Each structure stands twice: as structure tokens, then as C-alpha cells.
Amino acid sequence: MKAVIIDDEVWSRKMIRSLGRWEELGITIVGEAEDGIAGWELIAAERPDIVLLDMRMPGMEGTELIRRLNERGIDAKVIVISGHADFQYTKHAIDYKASTYILKPIDEDELNDALANCAREVRKRDALRNDELLTVHYENKELTELTSRAKRELGRYLQAVDAHATDQAFRKLREELSGLGAGEAGVRKVYVELYLLLEEYLAPSGISIQELAERTLRTDADVEPDESLRRLGDLYLAAIERESDRRKPKDKLDLEEVRKYIDRHYDEPISLETVADAFYVSKEYLSKAFKAKFGGNLTDYVIGLRMGKAKELVCSSDLKIKSIAQAVGYEDVTYFNRLFKSHYGETPGGMRDRMSVAH
């Protein structure tokens, strides 16, 4: 399978090339680009299976490039490469299309895990499309356009958790396919594309696809094409119902889950507001509940976690102070130094020097 690297930093592209286990994973790098415009041209020419993409680039930013991939129906797995400061910006892109993201500085294991996951998804996609029962020798421009439009619309409705619009979209789709006279082969083509779209949606959501997809493509192969689409529509509605339930405010907030969430995400641009949004409660309620449970406010808890990790890195690594600041969620090194000194009574550099003398 083919991969391209799009990043305006030469060192970043070199790092990705050197750390990736390309041959072992069956991936070939077919090109690199140093800006978004050249990246789009490279994608259009090579039609890669995997795109490794920086977010902030000259010419065309990553979100715009991902949007074009989605609109043009280019089915590439996207691995977003970003810095901590880009997290919210990057999260929007992930919600829209990307398969996963990794943070700079790039970790070898994290990169290869992401590549392996994408490679598995590509092979699974290709196996489904090449299945003898689903092979489509159907050249119809109208069908292609209909499929692309259905994917765009249903992708939006999934993100919006809009069950009514999703149901109507499937009804309209079945009518249009009948009007086109697409036949079994054409309907199967649409089915595969929409099945894969639902899998992509479910993957990061925490909803078990095994629980929803009790009938697989192979078991659906012996039913009428229109019935297969109807049953797939039911799976979409089930996914939306579960996601809707997940987003409803809980009667009682599980503060231990909140604490565990912060422990996992402390190095991101986390705040009282972002945590409240994650648990679908008001920030006022979260603030009072957190302080009552743990005896301190949420912001101080986040700072404490960050300072503890920063101290560990200062004392046990040779990382530059700027890199340590970024690793625990701070882009402003001056602010980081001020917080560190307030917390420990000395700057990170001062602590490192003192530790070096002591040893």
C-alpha cells in the first residue's frame, strides 16, 4: 500500500521516514510534500492509502486538505501530526475525517502503532471491496456521484447525532438507487462504502461495533439488496441512539471518572470548560463537585499533575526545558518556568543544576 508524507519541516519528514517500520508493515512511501498545495497535488497523482499530514503548513492548511479528501471521496487513512498547541484545531480535523493523530516530538512506538492500525483498516477495506460477492463492475457516473453525496450527508448526520435526518437520507437513497436502476451490483457498492463509513465513525466513539453489527456483510449477502441497505440504516440509527444516550447529562457525575480523564489528558489544552463539555455538565456544577470531592479546584489539580511530570523529566532526562514544557502542555516557556518556580521554589534549570551537583 502507498503512503505520502506532507509536512513543511524537513526534520519532521526525516524523522517519520526513519522511525516507521515501512517494509514490515507493507507500506511504501511514494512521495513527500513541504506544503499543503503540493501535498494535494501529490495525493491527486498518487491516490495513496495513507496520508501523514501536518496541520499547520503554508499554501493550504491541514484541515482544508482533509476537507478536500472528504469531499472528493478519496478514501485515504489520515494520520495527523501536530504539536500540543494545535490540539483543538487538530481535534476538529479528526472529527471530520482523520483516522488518528500523534503529537510532536514523534514517538517511534506511537507512530508505528498508528501506521499498523491504518494498514489493517486499508487491508480490511480492500478485502471487502475485492470480495467475490461484492465485486462491482459498474461504470455509472450518476451512481458514483450519488455514493459520494450519501457519504458526505450521512457523515454530517452522524456527527450531529441526527437520527431523523439519517433515517430520511436512507429512505431517499433507496428510492434514488431504484430510480437509477443500479441493480444488485450498484446497491452493493453503495452498501460497502456506507458500511465502512459507519465503522470509521464507531472506532473512536467507544461504541462496540460487534454489538451493533450483528449481521455482517457476508451474512447480508443472501438478502435482497434493498433490505441490506435498510438493515444498514438501522445500524446507523442504533449508533446514533447510543451516542445520544452517552451525551445526555448523567443523574450523578462520576468524579473518579473525571479524575481519570484528567490524568489521561493533562498534557493537552485542558480546562474546566473542556472537561465539563466532555462529561456534558455545566462548568459551575463540575467546579463545585470536584472541589467538594477532592478538596481543591480542578485547575490546581491539572497544574499539580503537570508540575509532577515536569519535575520527573527535569531530573531524569536530558530534554531541553522547552521540550519539557511542551510535553506537559505548555507552549509558553516563560509561563512554565514561573509556574514551576512557584510550585517548587526554583526554576527547572536551577533544579537540574542542583541535582547534577548533588550527583
N, C-alpha and C positions, 0 to 999 in steps of 0.2 A: 504494500500500500504506500501511497505517496504522502509526503508532508512538506510544508513550507514554513519558514521562519520569517516573521515580519516584526522588526524591532529597529529603532533608529540608533541604538547603541551597539557599536561593533563588539565591545567586550561581552555584552549580553548574548549576542548571537553566537560568539565563540564558545561561551560557557554552555549554552544549550547543546551545541554540536558535540562538545567534548564530554558532557555528562550523560547524554542519552545513550541507552543500550539499543541502538537502532537496528543492528543486524539481528540481535537476539529476538527483538520484538517483530521482526519482519517489516520494518519501516524504512523507506528510502527518502532522504531529503532531496527534493528535486529543485529547490531554489530558495533564495533569500531576498528580502527587500528591506530597504532602510527608511521607507516612508509609506504612508497609507495608500497613496495613489499608485506607486509602483507595486505595492502589495496586492491591490485589487487587480491590476493587470496580470500579475503573476498567477493569482487564483483563477482568473478567467482563462488563462492559457493552459494551465496545468490541471485544473479541476482536482485539487488534492483531496485526500480523505481526511487529513488532519492539518489544522492551521494553528501554529503557535504565534500568539499575537500580543504585542504590547498595546497598552491603552492610549498612551499619550505620544503622538507622533506628528511630525509635520505633514502637511498636504491633506491628510484625511485621518481623523482620529479613529480609535478602535471601535467605538460604538457605532459610528457611521458605517464602517466596513462590515460589522456584524449585521447591521440593519440591511445592507445590500445583499449579503448572503441569504438572509431570511426571505427577502422579497423576491430574489431571483430563483429561489428554490434550489440553491446549491447545498447539497446535503453533506457538509463537512463538519467534523467534530472540532470544536474550537477550544483551545487551552489558552486562557487569558493569563498574561504575565503582568504583574502590577506591583507597585510599592504600597506601603501602608496608607499613604496619603490619598491614594486613589480608591480606597475601599468602597465608599458609597457609589462612586462613579462606576466602579467595576461591577458592583452588585447589580446595578441596573442592566448592564450588558449580559450578565449571567442569567438573570430572569428572562431576558429576551431570547437568547439563543445559545450562549456558550455552554460547553459540557462541564468545565471545571475551571478553577483558577489556582495559580501558585504565586507566592509572594517572592519578591526580591529581598535579599540575595537568594538566588536559586539553590534549593537543596536537592542533592542528587537523588535521594530516595523518593522525595515528593514528585520530582519531575518524572521519574520512571514509573511511579505508580499511576500518574495521570496519563502517561503515554500508553501504559498497558491497558488501562480502563478504556481508553479511546479505541485502541486496537481491537479489543474484544467486541466493542459495540459495532465497529466497522465490519468485522467478520460476521457478526450476527446479522447485521443488515444485509450484507451480501448473500449470506446463506438463505435468508428469507426471500430475497429477490430472485435468487437463482433456483429456488425450489421448483421441481418439475411441475408441481401443481399450480404454481403461481407465476410461471414464466409468461411474460406478456409480449406477444409480437403484435403490438397495436400502435400503429402510427397515426395519431389523430391529434392535431394541434389543439382543437377545442377541448379534448379530454385533458391534455397537459395543462392548459390554462385553468380549467375547472379544478384540477387537483391542487395546483399552486394556490388558487384563491381559497379553496376549502382549508388548506393548511394554515394560511395566514389568519383567516377568520377564527377557526377553532383554537388556534394558538392564543389569540387575544381573549377569547371567551374563557378558556381555561385559566389564564392569568387573572381575569376579572371575576372568576368563580360565578359565572353567569349561566345557570342551568337552563333557563328559558331560552336564551339565545342559542345555546348549544343544541337543544332539542329541535328548535326551528331550523337550524343550519343543517342538521342531519336529514330532516324531512325534505327540505329544499334540495339537498344534494341527491337524494334518491330519486326525486322527481326529475331533476336535470339529467341524471345519468340515463334514466328511462327515455327521456326525450331525445338524447343523443344517439340512442341505440347502441350504447357502448358494448353491450353483451357481457358475458361472464368474464372474459379476459380483462376488459376495461374496468369493470367493477372491482375485480381482484387487485388490479394495480392501485386503485384509489384506497382500497382496504389496507394494503400493506403500508402505504405512506402514512395513513392516519393512525394505524396501529403503532408504528414507530414513533410518531409524534406524541402519542399518549405515554409511551414508555419513557421518552425524554422528560416529559412533564412529571411523571411519578418518581423518577430516580432520585431527585434531591428533596422531595417533599416529605419523606418518611412514611408514605403510604405504601403498603405492601402490594406490589403488582400481582404476586401469586394469589393474594386474597381477592383481588378484583377480577383478574383474568383467569377464571376457572375454565374457560373454553379457549384453547389456543388456536393459532392459525391452522394447524394441521387438523384438529378436530372439527374446525369450522369448514373444512374443505368439502365436506359431504352435504352441506346445506345449500339452499338457494342463495345466489349472490346478494339479493336484496335483503334477505334475512340476516346474512353475515353483517351487513352494514348496520342493520337495526340493532343487532346484539352489540356491535362495537359502540354504537351510540349509547346504549345502556351502560357500558363500561365507563364512557366519558362522564355520564351523569352520576355514576357511583363515585368516581374520583372527585368530582366537584362537591358532592354531598359531604364526603368525608373531610375534604379540605375546609368546607364551610363550617362544619362542626368543630374542627380544630381551631378555627379563628374566633369562635364565639368566646366571650369572656367567661372564665370559669367561676363557679359559685365561690370557690375558695382557692386563692392563689397558693401554689406550692412554692414556698420560698426557698426550700432546698434545691428545687429545680432551677430557680432563678440564680442562686449562688453558683450552681454547677455551670449554668450558661455563661455567667460572667467569667468563671475560671477558664472556660474554653476560648472566650473571645476577648480577654482583657487586652491583647496586643492590637486590637482593631480600634477604629474611632468609635468607641462605645460610650454611651451616656445614659442618664436616667431616662431620657426620651426614647432612645433606640431600644433599651431593654423593655420599657413599658409597651412599645409597639410590638416587640417580639412575643409578648405574653397577652396582648390585647386587653390591657388595663390602662387606666389613666396614670400619668406620672405622679400625680398627687397621691393617689392610693398606694402606688408602689413605694414611694418615698417613705410614707408613714409606716407601712407594713414592714419594709426592710429594716428600718431603724428600730422598730419595736422588737423584731426577731433577733437582730444581730448586735444591737446596741450602738450602731454607728450608721452614718449615711452611706448610700451606695457609691457616691463619688469617691469618698475616702477609702472605701473598700477596694475600688479599682486602682487607685493610686498606690495603696499598700501592696497589692499584687504586683504591680509594675515595678515598684521600687525593690521588692524582694528578688524578682527575677533579674533586675538590672545589677543589683549587688552581686548576685551569683555570677553573672557574666563578667563583671569588673574583676572579680577575684580569681576566676578560674579560666579565663580566656585571654587571648591576645587581640581581641576585636577592638577596633577603634571606638572611641567614646560615641562618635556619631552613629556608627553601626549599631551599638548597643541601644542608643536612644530609639532608633528606628525599629529595632527588634522588639521593643516593649511598647511601641505605639506612639512615639514622639518624633515628629519631623523637626521641631524647633529645638536644637541642641542647647541653646541658652536657657530656655524654659526648663528643659530636662535637668540641666546642671543645677538650676535654682531649686527645683523640687527635691532632687537627690540630696543637696546640702541641707535643706530644711528637714529632711527625713532622718539623715544620718550624721549631720553636723560637720560634714566635709564633702568636698566635690568628688565626683567619680575618679578624676585624675589623682587627687590627693589620696584617696583611699588606696588606689592601685600602687602609688609610690610607697605609701606606708607599708603595705603588705609585702612589697618587693624587698624593702629594707629589713623587715622582720624575718624574712626567709633567707 
